[in-house]
């Protein structure tokens, strides 16, 4: 797993993820092979149907991806499973050299550059993916995340809202939109709604919701979110920190 590490910030900052004992930190929420991070499209072979919330571009039906490019894509996935992101990126770059219209490869390049903190490259690849198919939900979700991490949260919010409209059942889209709204301290009720819709799949949504509720003077509801997180994440490494946060809230 490749993830963002904790980042300490001033207690009055609105640009981080959680509040515990007056210390705010950005939780490690990005992972390229699971969890709550960027959307990787997994295609062991050319799919008969698109991934959830996505579509097959018309030109894909006319011009299928060459098998050689597919093999590079599959090798990139194998490298991801082994934690070899840079090698995986090399295979994806070869895939798009062979097939310049390989939407899924551009999306995965974007996802992996997010995991490597290279947000500008991520944005470029994800914008290319969306030029190939402007309705691709995985690319929209990843692009909104990369833009937010690049402190372009206004743009990110618009794209994330569009992804939710296209795929209202995709929990990851709700999770990312909730995160973007929390970072901006914008539309707290909307942020809480999106986080609630995603929490069954992404327990970290409870932590983001708790931060919103603390910020807006609702410690009891924040404590409920923290307890829900602990119930959903019995093996979480941060249990002691969350329990300390609960104690600080008087719960």
C-alpha positions in Angstrom: 0.0 0.0 0.0 1.2 3.5 -0.8 -0.5 6.2 1.2 -0.2 9.8 2.3 1.5 10.2 5.7 0.3 12.3 8.5 0.9 16.1 8.2 0.7 18.3 11.3 -1.0 21.7 10.9 -2.0 24.7 13.0 -5.2 24.1 15.0 -6.9 27.0 13.1 -6.1 25.5 9.7 -8.9 24.4 7.4 -6.7 22.5 5.1 -6.2 19.2 7.0 -8.2 16.2 7.9 -8.8 15.6 11.6 -8.7 17.3 15.0 -7.5 15.6 18.1 -6.4 17.5 21.2 -6.0 20.7 19.2 -3.7 19.0 16.6 -4.9 18.7 13.1 -3.4 16.2 10.7 -4.1 14.9 7.3 -5.0 11.3 7.6 -3.4 8.8 5.2 -6.4 8.3 2.9 -4.8 7.6 -0.4 -4.0 4.1 -1.5 -3.6 2.8 -5.1 -4.6 -0.8 -4.3 -7.6 -0.5 -2.1 -9.0 1.5 0.8 -10.2 5.0 0.1 -7.8 6.3 -2.4 -7.8 7.0 -6.1 -9.9 4.9 -8.4 -7.8 2.3 -10.2 -9.5 0.6 -13.1 -8.6 -3.1 -13.1 -8.8 -4.8 -16.4 -7.2 -8.3 -16.5 -8.6 -8.5 -20.0 -10.7 -6.3 -22.3 -14.0 -5.9 -20.4 -17.3 -7.0 -21.8 -18.9 -4.1 -19.8 -17.5 -0.9 -18.3 -16.6 -0.4 -14.7 -19.4 0.8 -12.4 -20.4 4.4 -13.3 -18.3 4.4 -16.4 -18.9 4.1 -20.1 -17.2 2.6 -23.1 -16.1 5.4 -25.6 -17.5 5.0 -29.1 -14.0 5.0 -30.6 -13.2 2.0 -28.3 -15.9 0.0 -30.0 -14.5 0.9 -33.4 -10.8 0.6 -32.4 -10.2 -2.0 -29.7 -7.1 -1.7 -27.6 -4.2 -3.7 -29.1 -3.3 -6.8 -27.2 0.3 -5.5 -26.7 -1.0 -2.4 -24.9 -3.3 -4.6 -22.7 -0.4 -6.7 -21.7 1.5 -3.6 -20.5 -1.6 -2.6 -18.6 -1.8 -6.1 -16.9 1.9 -5.9 -16.0 1.3 -2.5 -14.4 -1.4 -4.0 -12.2 0.9 -6.8 -11.1 3.5 -4.2 -10.2 0.9 -2.3 -8.1 0.2 -5.4 -6.1 3.9 -5.7 -5.4 4.2 -2.1 -4.3 6.3 -1.2 -7.3 4.6 2.0 -8.4 7.3 3.5 -10.6 7.7 0.2 -12.5 3.9 0.1 -12.9 3.9 3.7 -14.3 6.5 2.6 -16.8 4.2 -0.1 -18.1 1.3 2.3 -18.3 3.4 4.8 -20.2 4.3 2.1 -22.7 0.6 1.2 -23.0 -0.4 4.7 -24.0 2.5 4.9 -26.4 1.1 1.8 -28.2 -2.6 2.9 -27.7 -2.9 6.7 -27.4 -6.6 6.4 -26.7 -6.2 4.0 -23.8 -8.6 5.7 -21.3 -8.1 3.3 -18.5 -4.3 3.5 -18.7 -4.4 7.3 -18.5 -6.8 7.1 -15.5 -4.4 4.7 -13.7 -1.4 6.9 -14.5 -3.3 9.7 -12.8 -4.2 7.6 -9.8 -0.6 6.5 -9.3 0.9 9.9 -9.6 -1.6 11.1 -6.9 -0.1 8.3 -4.7 3.4 9.6 -5.5 2.3 13.2 -4.6 2.9 14.4 -8.1 -0.4 16.1 -8.5 0.4 18.2 -11.6 1.3 15.0 -13.6 -1.7 13.3 -12.2 -3.9 16.2 -13.4 -2.4 16.1 -16.9 -3.1 12.4 -17.4 -6.6 12.6 -15.9 -7.4 15.5 -18.2 -6.3 13.4 -21.1 -8.5 10.6 -20.0 -11.5 13.0 -19.9 -10.7 14.3 -23.4 -11.0 10.7 -24.5 -14.3 10.3 -22.6 -15.8 13.3 -20.9 -18.2 11.1 -18.9 -15.6 8.8 -17.3 -16.5 8.7 -13.6 -13.2 7.2 -12.3 -11.2 9.9 -14.1 -13.6 12.6 -12.7 -13.2 11.3 -9.2 -9.4 11.1 -9.4 -9.1 14.5 -11.1 -11.2 16.1 -8.4 -9.0 14.6 -5.7 -5.8 15.7 -7.5 -7.1 19.2 -7.9 -8.1 19.5 -4.3 -4.7 18.2 -3.2 -3.2 21.0 -5.4 -5.3 23.5 -3.5 -7.7 24.0 -6.4 -10.7 22.9 -4.4 -13.3 25.1 -6.2 -12.6 23.3 -9.5 -12.4 20.0 -7.6 -15.9 20.5 -6.1 -17.5 21.1 -9.5 -16.0 17.9 -11.0 -16.8 15.8 -8.0 -20.4 17.0 -8.0 -20.6 16.1 -11.6 -19.3 12.6 -10.9 -21.9 12.1 -8.2 -24.7 13.2 -10.6 -23.5 10.7 -13.2 -23.0 7.8 -10.7 -25.0 8.5 -7.5 -24.5 4.9 -6.3 -20.7 5.2 -6.4 -19.6 5.6 -2.8 -16.1 6.7 -3.6 -17.5 9.7 -5.5 -19.5 10.7 -2.4 -16.5 10.2 -0.2 -14.2 12.4 -2.3 -16.9 15.1 -2.6 -17.4 15.0 1.2 -13.7 15.4 1.7 -13.5 18.3 -0.7 -16.3 20.1 1.0 -14.7 19.5 4.4 -11.4 20.9 3.3 -13.1 24.1 2.1 -15.4 24.2 5.2 -18.2 24.6 2.6 -21.8 23.3 2.8 -21.4 21.3 6.1 -24.9 19.6 5.7 -24.0 18.5 2.2 -20.6 17.3 3.3 -22.1 15.2 6.1 -24.7 13.7 3.7 -22.1 12.6 1.2 -19.8 11.2 4.0 -22.8 9.3 5.4 -23.5 7.7 2.0 -19.8 6.6 1.7 -19.1 5.5 5.3 -20.2 1.9 4.9 -17.4 1.4 2.4 -14.9 4.0 3.7 -14.8 4.2 7.5 -12.6 7.3 7.4 -15.7 9.2 6.4 -16.7 9.0 10.0 -13.5 10.8 11.0 -14.0 13.6 8.5 -17.6 13.9 9.6 -16.5 14.2 13.2 -14.1 17.0 12.3 -17.0 18.9 10.7 -19.2 18.4 13.7 -16.5 19.5 16.1 -15.9 22.6 14.1 -19.5 23.5 14.2 -20.1 22.9 17.9 -21.7 19.5 17.9 -19.5 17.3 20.1 -22.1 14.7 20.9 -22.7 14.0 17.2 -18.9 14.0 16.6 -18.5 11.4 19.3 -21.1 9.2 17.7 -19.1 9.4 14.4 -15.9 8.4 16.2 -17.6 5.5 17.9 -19.0 4.4 14.5 -15.5 4.6 13.1 -14.1 2.4 15.9 -16.9 -0.1 15.4 -16.2 -0.3 11.7 -12.4 -0.4 12.1 -11.6 -2.9 14.9 -8.0 -3.3 13.6 -7.3 0.4 13.0 -3.8 1.5 14.1 -5.1 4.8 15.3 -7.6 3.5 17.9 -5.8 5.0 20.8 -5.8 8.4 19.1 -9.5 8.2 18.4 -10.2 7.1 22.0 -8.2 10.0 23.2 -10.2 12.3 21.0 -13.4 10.8 22.4 -12.2 11.5 25.9 -11.3 15.1 25.0 -14.9 15.5 23.8 -16.2 14.2 27.2 -17.4 11.0 25.7 
